[in-house]
């Protein structure tokens, strides 16, 4: 029985390397997993991390070595020790609980990561990648993630990259009630940005997406307007702010597009935030005069500010995670010994039991 996680995140790897991994589709990763000794597995890919959680390996293969070779195949070379982290056993369990709770995020306490963990797990389960241990592990991680958010104040304030992007725009332009904003993309992160912009009574919000129907749905929900995707470069002549978060495999705004728009802006500054992975806005854009490009790593100073005064809540979250990691340890020991052990689901004296079915580890509460 081995529980191992290997991954790269904003804490360890440069943006370019994380960007390379983000180009792989779920189907591509799934095929590579099927061709490897990895079993009982969930992989998690977000704008800030790429991780593979494995709870089993075929033919008694060595878990850490297998995952190291797996990442070597993805990256095309042996990953640097500084970039790739490897955790086994309880360290792997603790890491997953921290991730689900938002403690390992760029914006500590962010809410989106819990949903991303859930989606990654449910997809893996649907595709038949998970087994008994993996199911229990991820179900517990989701439970702990919710518990941390409900019992601590870790999520108070701006707790997502999307909200921080809007906060950054506010810090530069002041009130957004006199600003016009172009949002590129219509996915979850784009929706969060539009939601925050709307709450700040932004004067004009335009949504542009390659699939117009999705842009129309998003715009309608927040009384924004829809900009045809092919007109995005022209809109740069007028808007004050561009917030980009599409799923495009390559840049959707190039230096040439932005430079051309500057001729009609008459020296007005253009503020751009790119939170996409891969990046939506060409890196060279930051060399243009009167253009200010912010990327994921540029949001870290706002993150640090938001952490001020939250130390006690972070400590409470860590205590919950330590407790639940210890419970998972006891469950794993009991499983190894052929015993059944219940999980404690609340602080009440009476215990609620979680039982794992012999085949798939589906949780039943009693």
C-alpha angles and dihedrals in degrees: 000000000000130000111191134164127192125181154131125238143170087276096060114019136056118251093249092059094047088047091056091055093046090063091071114095123223089253093053092050090046091055091050091050092051089054092051135071090252117121137172090027143162123186122201122202121180136148090272105035147026114198138168118204114194127181098178142029129201123247093007093293119174106260102212092045092049093051092045090055090045092057090043088059092050097046096038094235141048104289117240115254089235091057102043124057124198124194127179134192116345092359088061091048092049091048093054092049090051091049093049090047094052095245093120096046128112086241103041111228095019114162101213096072093066090058091046091053089049093050092048092050096045091049092050091047092049091050091051096248098124130077136186099294095041092051094050092043095053095040088054091047091055090048092050092046090056092044093053092051094046097045102039137044093236093121096050113123129009102348106164136065088239093055092045090052090056091044089053090052089051093051090057102038100029111214111023091208087095097042134092119216133195115204115197113204135028103222130109097289092045090051091052091051092050090048092053092044090051092050088055091054092241110197097230130008122186122188122202126182136162089240104056095198092063091048090051092051092050094045093048093053092056102030092250127141129248121237117199109248093235090058097056094103092051091051090062088076091067113026126089098207136031120196113188128196113144130141093236116142091225140024115300093192117049131193089251092055093049095043091053091053092054092071091071098038094077094218097312112148120249116210116202131183119188114192095159126116112234090034119259098202122060112250093231090066089084090069092065119103116251091013119113115193121190123188135189094277091050090066093067096094090058089047090055090051092051090052092061110110093010097092094103092052091049089052090052089051091050091052091054091049092048090051094048092045088056090050090052089050091055091048092051092049091050091048091052090051093048094249129130117235129185126224121229108235100185144015092257117112092241112079126223113212131228116199126191119218115233093245113037109005095240110178120242117182120213 
